[in-house]
Amino acid sequence: MPLEAIRRIALRFTLLALVLGGLAVAAQDGLSALLLPALGTWLGWVDHTYLTVDLSLVSVNGETMIRRIVTPAVTHVLGHTVVYAHTGSRVSTGVSAGLLYQPLVLGYALALAWPASRLGFLARRLLVLTALLCLVLLLDVPLLLYGTLWSQEVTALEPNRISPLSYWVDFMNAGGRFALSAAAVVISVRLGTSKTLRIPGVKSQ
């Protein structure tokens, strides 16, 4: 690819990221409030260790956070300690609400900045990307809210325990959400131009 074309893509990406990032910041609180019920439902499906007592938005030093307060849902053993369920204990964790929108901003900015030879290809690209980014969102913030609590418990009670969930939290915090978002864009670009992919109502011509 010529250097000039790369520069144009980089410029488009920068501008799109600024615009989409600004929109995400402006709409963050309202959108986050709308997403909380879905996040709570998903957590109920994937997290069988903790029972959510409260999932809400709170402001911490001017930053909007998603706070989760839980109690143990099942009795479990870590090391030599038995953690009993329904003891009335409360533990909380929180993540920045802005994390919800980082994959969306990066993904859509990259997808829109990358050239498309046909409008139909771009439409298919965005449809595929939307589905993939929804998957990224489910694997990101909800598992962070779950995994952070679990990691704290493991560190305190059984620090030598190998925990895939803790590794996943470390991966996401080390830039995993950006890697997954970029991979989603690559897949959507490839599938968007694939002649074997057919999406009802969207033509490639």
N, C-alpha and C positions, 0 to 999 in steps of 0.2 A: 504494500500500500504506500503511495507517495507520501512524503513528509507533509505536504500541504494538506492532504486529506486528513491526516492524523491531527494536524493542528485545528482544522475545522471541527472535527469530532470533539476534541478536547474543549474547544471554546463553547460548543453547543452544550456539552455535558456540564461545564461550569455554570453557564447561565441557567440551565434547567434545574440544576441542583440548588442554586440560590433561590429561584422562584418556588420550587416545590418545598424547599426547606422553610421558606418564609410562610407558605401556606400551612405547613404542618405545625409550626409554632403558633400561628394565629388560631388554628382550629383545635389545638391539642387538648385542651380541657374538655370541650364539648364532645369531641370524638372519643376520648378516653372514657368518659362517663357512659357513652353508648356501648362501648366495647366491654365494659366490666361484666355485665351479665354473661356474655359469651365466654369470657375468660374464666369466670367462676364455674360455669358448667363444664368446661374442658378440664379444669383442675379437679373437679369432682370425679371425672372419668379416669384421669391418669394418676392421680395422687391418692393412694389408698392408705398412706401412712398418717396423714394429717387431715383433720376436718376443718374446713374454713368456717370461722366464726364471723369474720367481717372482712370484706374486700372493698376498699374505698380509696378515693383520691384524697390526699392530704398535701398541704403546702409545708415544705421544710426549707427554711432560709430562702424563700422565694421560688423554689423549684417544686413543680408538681410531681408527687410521688404516688405510685400505686402501693398501698399498704395492705398486707395480708396478715390477719390475726388468726391463729389456729390453735387447736387442742389436739392431742394425740387421738387418732381415730381407732387404732388397734394397739393392743399390747405387743410390744416387740422387745427384743433383747439385743443390746450392744455391749460387747465385752462381758463384764460381770454385772452389768446393770440392767434391770428390767424397767422399761418405760411403760407405765400403765396407761390404758385408755380411759377417757372420761374422768380424769382426776380433777377437773376444774382448772387446770393450769392453762396459762395463755402465753404463747410465744408469737412474736411478730417479726416480719421482715418487710423490706420494701425495695422497689427499683424505680428508677426514673421513668416517668410516663413517656418521655421522649424516645426511649428505646424502641417503643412500638413503631415509630415512624422512620427510624433510620434505614431499615431494609427497603421500605417503600420509596423513600426519597432516592436512595442509591439505585435501586432497581429500575424505577421508571425513568430516572434521568439518563441512565446508561442505555436503556432500550430505545428511548426517543432520540437520543443523540446519534445512535448507530444508524447509518444509511439504510434505507429500504427502497428497493427498485420499484415496488408497487405498493399502492395504498392497502390493497388486500393483505399483502404480506405483513405490513405494519399492524393492521388490525388483528390478525391471527397471532402475531408476536405478543401483543398486549394482552390478549385473552389468555394465552398460555402462561404468560408471566404473572398475571393476576392470580391464577390458580396456584402457581408455585410459591408466590410470595405469601399467600394465605397459609401455606404449609410451613414456611419459614417462621411466620408469626406464632403459630401454634407451638413450634419447637423452641422458641426464644423466650419471651417474657414469662409465660406460664411455668416453664421448666426451671427458669431462674428463681421464681418465687418458691417453687417446690425444692429445687436442688440446694438453694442457699440454706434453708432450714435444715435439710438433711446433712449437709456438709458441716454445719455448726455442731449438730448432735454427734456425728461421727468423730469430729476432731476432739470433742470433749470426753467422749466415752470409749471410743475404740479407734484411736488415731492411726493404727496400722491397717485398718480395713481398706480393702480395694473397693472403690465405689465408682462404677461407670457414670452414675448421675453427677457425682462431684467432678469427674473429668469433663463431662459435657458442659457444666457451668464454667469451668476454667477455659474450655475451648471457646465458648460464646463470648466470654469477657475478654479474651485475647484477640478478638477480631473475627470470630467464627461467623457472626451474623453478616459481616461484609463479604466473607468468602462464599457463604451460601447464597447471598443475594446476587453476587457476580455470576455464580454457577447457574442460578435461575435465569439470568439474562442470556447466557450462552446457550442454554437449552432452548429457551423461547425463540431466540434468533434462528437456531437450526431448525426447530419444528415449524417456525413461521414460514419458512421457505420450502418446507418439505412437500412434495407433490402427493405423498401418501396420507397427509393429515387433512381431514375434511371437517370443518366446523360449520354446522347449519347456519345459514344466513350470512356467512362471510365468504366472499369470493376472492380468489387469489389474482384474478385477472383485472 
